[in-house]
Amino acid sequence: MEKVNLNTYVEDACFGPSDVRIQNCLRSCNVETLRQLVAISRKDILHMRNMGAIRRAVIENWLSVRGLHLGMTKEEISEYEGVPTKAEEA
């Protein structure tokens, strides 16, 4: 698994052949970082202008290779980043 910094800008991520179109879709909806991207649900991402099932699949594949997925909770994001949650601290 290739971990990434969730503060990385979406425009610095390389999603593959449809990279520019994906980045344009995300930019038009003010999604600037990977942290913002993973917080969006699978359903909600399809409501973005020009974002279809194929582009969503490309994003999901890119995220899954890195141990991420759409619709991540704050706890999942903290766990991914290696930040202990309150339950782990106790």
C-alpha positions as CSV (number, residue, x, y, z in Angstrom):
1,M,0.0,0.0,0.0
2,E,1.3,3.4,-1.0
3,K,0.3,5.9,1.7
4,V,-0.2,9.6,0.7
5,N,-0.5,12.8,2.7
6,L,-4.1,13.8,2.8
7,N,-3.2,17.4,2.7
8,T,-1.9,16.9,-0.9
9,Y,-3.7,19.0,-3.4
10,V,-5.8,17.1,-5.8
11,E,-4.1,18.8,-8.7
12,D,-0.8,17.2,-7.6
13,A,-2.3,13.7,-7.7
14,C,-2.1,11.7,-10.9
15,F,-5.3,9.8,-11.5
16,G,-4.3,8.5,-15.0
17,P,-5.6,9.1,-18.5
18,S,-8.6,11.2,-17.5
19,D,-6.6,13.2,-15.0
20,V,-7.3,16.7,-16.2
21,R,-11.1,16.1,-16.5
22,I,-11.2,14.6,-13.0
23,Q,-9.2,17.5,-11.6
24,N,-11.5,20.0,-13.4
25,C,-14.6,18.3,-11.9
26,L,-13.2,18.4,-8.4
27,R,-11.9,22.0,-8.7
28,S,-15.3,23.2,-9.9
29,C,-16.8,21.8,-6.7
30,N,-14.1,23.4,-4.5
31,V,-12.4,20.0,-3.6
32,E,-8.8,21.1,-3.2
33,T,-7.2,18.3,-1.1
34,L,-7.3,14.6,-0.9
35,R,-8.7,15.0,2.6
36,Q,-11.7,16.8,1.2
37,L,-12.0,14.1,-1.6
38,V,-12.1,11.1,0.7
39,A,-14.8,12.8,2.9
40,I,-17.2,12.9,-0.1
41,S,-19.6,9.9,-0.3
42,R,-19.8,7.7,-3.4
43,K,-23.3,8.9,-4.0
44,D,-22.5,12.6,-3.6
45,I,-19.5,12.5,-6.0
46,L,-21.8,11.6,-8.8
47,H,-23.7,14.9,-8.3
48,M,-20.7,16.8,-9.3
49,R,-20.9,18.4,-12.8
50,N,-19.3,16.1,-15.4
51,M,-18.5,13.4,-12.9
52,G,-19.8,10.1,-14.1
53,A,-19.5,6.5,-13.0
54,I,-16.3,5.9,-15.0
55,R,-14.5,8.9,-13.5
56,R,-15.7,7.8,-10.0
57,A,-14.3,4.3,-10.7
58,V,-11.0,5.8,-11.7
59,I,-10.9,7.8,-8.4
60,E,-12.0,4.9,-6.3
61,N,-9.3,2.7,-7.9
62,W,-6.6,5.3,-7.3
63,L,-7.7,5.7,-3.7
64,S,-8.0,2.0,-3.0
65,V,-4.3,1.4,-4.1
66,R,-3.4,3.8,-1.3
67,G,-5.7,2.4,1.4
68,L,-8.3,5.1,1.0
69,H,-12.0,5.2,-0.1
70,L,-14.7,7.7,-0.7
71,G,-16.9,8.5,2.3
72,M,-14.3,8.1,4.9
73,T,-15.2,9.1,8.5
74,K,-13.0,11.3,10.6
75,E,-12.0,8.3,12.6
76,E,-10.9,6.4,9.5
77,I,-8.9,9.4,8.3
78,S,-7.2,9.7,11.7
79,E,-6.4,6.0,11.7
80,Y,-5.0,6.3,8.2
81,E,-2.8,9.2,9.3
82,G,-1.6,7.2,12.3
83,V,-3.2,9.7,14.7
84,P,-4.5,7.9,17.8
85,T,-8.2,8.2,18.4
86,K,-9.6,8.8,21.9
87,A,-10.5,5.1,22.2
88,E,-6.9,4.1,21.5
89,E,-5.5,6.6,24.0
90,A,-7.6,5.2,26.9
